[in-house]
Amino acid sequence: MKNWLWFAGALVLPLQWLILHFSGMHLAPQWETLSSGISIFGAAFLLSWAAELAQMDIPQALALVFLALIAVLPEYALICILPGRPAKILPTPPTPQPT
């Protein structure tokens, strides 16, 4: 029973952000930042926990490779997607004329 409580506690951390984000609620910036940080902490905890559990079935090196890939894939996805999109050119505001 104690293990289930730890798992539920770790699962609630990222889920609270998902619920807030997809429900359309808008919090103050400081609370949204805190919520995002807590969910990142919970997701990292779940990932490291999953890597430790995976070491029981597969070699440790392979489990760490999967953990490293999951950690850096979002960054590589952005690197691949962003160069293909054109930059938005914002109009420059008019300069005030001295009177």
C-alpha positions as CSV (number, residue, x, y, z in Angstrom):
1,M,0.0,0.0,0.0
2,K,2.8,2.4,0.8
3,N,4.3,2.0,-2.7
4,W,1.0,2.9,-4.3
5,L,0.9,6.1,-2.3
6,W,4.3,7.1,-3.5
7,F,3.3,6.3,-7.1
8,A,0.0,8.3,-6.8
9,G,1.9,11.2,-5.3
10,A,4.4,11.2,-8.1
11,L,1.7,10.9,-10.7
12,V,-0.3,13.8,-9.3
13,L,2.5,16.3,-9.8
14,P,2.5,16.3,-13.6
15,L,-1.2,15.7,-13.8
16,Q,-2.1,18.9,-12.0
17,W,-0.5,20.9,-14.7
18,L,-2.1,18.9,-17.5
19,I,-5.5,19.4,-15.9
20,L,-5.0,23.2,-15.5
21,H,-3.6,23.6,-19.0
22,F,-6.3,21.7,-20.9
23,S,-9.1,23.0,-18.8
24,G,-8.3,26.5,-20.1
25,M,-7.8,28.0,-16.6
26,H,-5.5,31.0,-16.6
27,L,-3.5,31.5,-13.4
28,A,-1.3,34.4,-12.4
29,P,2.1,34.1,-14.0
30,Q,3.9,33.2,-10.7
31,W,1.4,30.4,-10.0
32,E,1.6,29.0,-13.5
33,T,5.4,29.0,-13.2
34,L,5.2,27.2,-9.9
35,S,2.8,24.7,-11.3
36,S,5.0,24.1,-14.3
37,G,8.1,23.6,-12.2
38,I,6.3,21.1,-9.9
39,S,5.1,19.2,-12.9
40,I,8.5,19.0,-14.4
41,F,9.9,17.8,-11.1
42,G,7.2,15.1,-11.0
43,A,7.8,14.0,-14.6
44,A,11.5,13.8,-14.0
45,F,10.9,11.7,-10.9
46,L,8.6,9.3,-12.9
47,L,11.2,9.0,-15.7
48,S,14.0,8.2,-13.4
49,W,11.8,5.7,-11.6
50,A,10.9,4.1,-14.9
51,A,14.6,3.8,-15.8
52,E,15.3,2.1,-12.5
53,L,12.5,-0.4,-13.1
54,A,13.6,-1.0,-16.6
55,Q,17.1,-2.1,-15.4
56,M,15.4,-5.2,-14.0
57,D,14.5,-6.4,-17.5
58,I,17.2,-4.8,-19.7
59,P,20.8,-3.9,-19.2
60,Q,21.5,-0.7,-17.2
61,A,23.3,1.0,-20.1
62,L,20.3,0.4,-22.4
63,A,17.9,1.8,-19.8
64,L,20.1,4.9,-19.4
65,V,20.2,5.3,-23.2
66,F,16.4,5.3,-23.3
67,L,16.2,7.8,-20.5
68,A,18.7,10.1,-22.2
69,L,16.8,9.9,-25.5
70,I,13.5,10.8,-23.8
71,A,15.1,13.7,-22.0
72,V,16.6,15.3,-25.2
73,L,14.1,14.4,-27.9
74,P,11.9,17.5,-27.4
75,E,14.9,19.7,-27.9
76,Y,15.9,18.0,-31.1
77,A,12.3,18.1,-32.3
78,L,12.4,21.9,-31.9
79,I,15.7,22.1,-33.7
80,C,14.2,20.2,-36.6
81,I,10.9,22.0,-36.8
82,L,11.9,25.7,-36.3
83,P,14.3,26.2,-39.2
84,G,11.6,25.2,-41.6
85,R,9.2,27.9,-40.5
86,P,9.6,31.4,-41.9
87,A,10.2,34.1,-39.3
88,K,7.5,36.6,-38.7
89,I,8.5,40.1,-39.8
90,L,6.9,42.6,-37.5
91,P,6.4,46.1,-38.7
92,T,8.7,48.6,-37.2
93,P,6.9,51.3,-35.2
94,P,7.2,54.8,-36.7
95,T,9.9,56.9,-35.2
96,P,8.7,60.1,-33.5
97,Q,9.7,63.2,-35.4
98,P,11.3,66.0,-33.3
99,T,9.2,69.1,-33.1
